[in-house]
Amino acid sequence: MYSEYGDVYMMSIMGEDEYVLCDPIAFDAVLRREGKFPIGASESVIPFKEYYDETNNTLGKNSMSHGPEWREWRRSMEADMYAEWEVYLPAIADAASRISKVAGYEVTERVDNIAFEDFLSRSAFDMFSSVMYGESPRTTDSDVVDPADLEFVTSTQAAFELTGRLLFNPLEKVFGGDIYRSFKINMDRTFAFGSERTAKYISRVTEEEQREAGAKEDRGGATGGGEGNDAGNSGCPVTAVKNGLVGRLVNRGRLSVEDVQSMSGPLLMAGVDTTAYVMSWLFLNLASNPAVQTRLAEELRTVLDGADVTTAKQMQDLPYLKACIRESHRLTPTSAMMTKTLHEDVDVDVDGMAYRIPAGRRISLNLRAYPMDPRYVDDPTSYVPERFLPDAVRARSGTMSGVALDHPAFADPFGRGKRRCTGSNLAIAEITVLAARMVQDYEISFADPKRAMWRPRQRLMLKADPYPDIKLVRRVSS
């Protein structure tokens, strides 16, 4: 469409007209008009909205709305979801280290080895659970995994897959077809798991802290709120820092324990497959480009020398790893569009022509246009992380190549503006930490290079289909 019609065009997707912009600078005019209560792209994911309505999940509905109730939900979440790196990096790093220790055995050596794509979904669950609860469920280790945890990951994968199918087959719900019934079953399992797991966790932590408080009182010490209670709510039984996101959310006092339980399912769900999709493309690109992987391994050896990424400084000191992640998003984004809808008309200037886009009309930025245009990007179909190293970025500053490659709209898959994904910082940390650990420990390649063929397939997100079998060979320490 971009090649045929240029920087702006209209198209109809499932009967709904939308404007598609290809120039990210023009799209900035849309972002500036989002207003106090911006409409989120998630509102177009109708299966989720309908499920929240049917199950009367108030917080879920608030998260997908665009009024005062959305802003209150956002404020209740973002302070802890956007926490400083050091708050959660050690827990993520510990989970990633455990994941990597069993990766080669589980993916390559077991007779009933785990498909690498599934292994990454389990990895995302383990890391995000370590953030949620301060401990990893270790679903990547078949010798210790709890079947309930594994069922959650499987149900989440199925729910995401079926959501994409329902978007393209809306009559499935109208007629109560098999796809919709399966979607509802898997969503019910996902949400029940999150609520039950959080309730049990809070109950256990409450009992532990009551025992600790009793022991302090017996010793004549002070009692009250747990160490690290950054909300100043000394009556709360859950310690904030010690017990991760759940503790922090409860301690802050803007959400009740029941609210946190209600949101646990959606949070865990979003924290699994969205991150796993990004990681699956990153590892696929690394396996496809051994020379890139070798250079990355050398940077990791020089900077980390076998250590895990546990600080913000370490993340900043790995420019080639950051470039690998950034180039993976450019070449293989998890979505081809960034979408906004405004409450009012907006005037957009494209190539000297003014377009008035009416209120309520969907407006999308084509993420595959400029970043894949050979006029602006050399060898755009190749995976070349070097194009995102600092010297290369500085060299093209102020040029159209700089716009096509370095505009913030193209930086990562988590959106922009007031509706940027609340878990984006955590996802970036998880992707960075696991990639650093895995590439230090393994050479990642295709089990059978001759059969490593795939194509992008659109479901809720873009994925490689079929995902090729991956081989992990432990690196020899120098």
C-alpha positions, 0 to 999 in steps of 0.5 A: 500500500505504501509503495502504491499510494505513498505517505497517506492512504485510506483503507477499510479493515473489516468494514471500518475505514481508517487513515494510514500515515507512513510519516512518523512526524505527521503522526506526531500531530495525532499524538499531540491531540490525544487529550486528557482521556485518550482512546487506546488501541486496545479498545479495538480488541473486541473479544477482550472487551466483551469478555470483561463485560460478560464477567463484570470485570470492572478493572479490566473494563476500566483498563480498556476505557478512555474516561476518568475511570481509565485514568484512575486505573492507570494511576493506580498501576503506573507508579509501580509498573514504571519503577526504577530498573533496580527495583526489579532487575535482580529478581528478573536476573535470578529468574533468567539465570535459572531459565538458562541453566535448564535451557539446553537440556529442555530445548535440545537434549530431552527426548520430549524437548520443549519447542523453543517458542513454548520455552520462551512463553514459559520464560516470560511467565517465570520472569514476570512472576518473579516481578509479581510475586518475588519468586519464579515458578520455574515452568521452564524446568520440567522436573519441578514445574507445577502443572497448574502453572504450566496450564496457565501458560498454555491457556494464555497462549491459546487465549491470545491465538484465539483472540486473533482468530476471533478478530477476523471471524466475528461471527464466531461469537454470534453463533457460539462457534468452537473458536469462541467457546475455546476462547472463553474456556481459556480466558476463564482458566487464565483469570481464575489462576491469576486471582487464586494465585494472588489470593494464596500469595497474599495470605501466605505473606500475611501470615509470615509477616504476622509471625515476624511482627509477633517475634519482634514484639516478643523481643521488645522491638517495633512492630508495624509495616514491612521493610520497604513500605514506600506508601507509608501504610504501616497497617498493610501486612504485605512488604513492598520491596521484598514481595514484588509488584503485588506487595507494592500495589497493595501497599500503595493503597489505591487498589484493594486486595480484591482489586489486585486479585482481579487484575492479576489474570490480565497482568500475567496474561499481558506479561507472558505472550506480548514479551514472548512474541518480541523475544521469539523474533529476537532469537530467530534473528540471532539464530539466522545471523551467526556473525551478529551473535558472535559479536554480541557474545564478545560484547557480553563477555567484555562487559559482563564477564559471565555476570547477569544484568542486575543494574541500569548501568549494565543495561546502558553499557551494552550498546550492541545488545540494544542494537540487536533488539532494536534491529529485530523490531525494525525488521520483524515487528510484532505488529505492523501498525500503531493505531490511535483514535481521537475525540476531535477532528485533527488536521495532518500535513503530509508532503505539503497537503493538509488532511482533515481526519474526522473525530472517531476515525481510526488513524494508524502509523505504518511501521513497515513503510519508512523502516523498510524503504531502500531510499532511506535504509540501506539493505532493509531486508537484512538484519544489521544491528550495526545501523543502530550503534551510537556513531551510526545514529549520530551520522544520520541525524537530521536526515530522512534516514534518521527519521526512518530509523530513529524516530521514537515511533519506531523504537520498540513495540510498546506504543507511544503517548499516554496509552503506552503499555504500562509494562513496557519497562518491565518487558524491555528489562526481561528481554534484555536480561534473558538475551544477555544470559542466554547468549553468554551461555549458548550458541543459538542456531537452527536444528536443521538449517535447510528446514528453517523456513517461515513466514509472518502470520497475523493473529493478535500479533505477528508471529513466525509460522512455523517457528523453526526448531532451535538448537542450543550448544553451550559455549566453551568458557575462555 
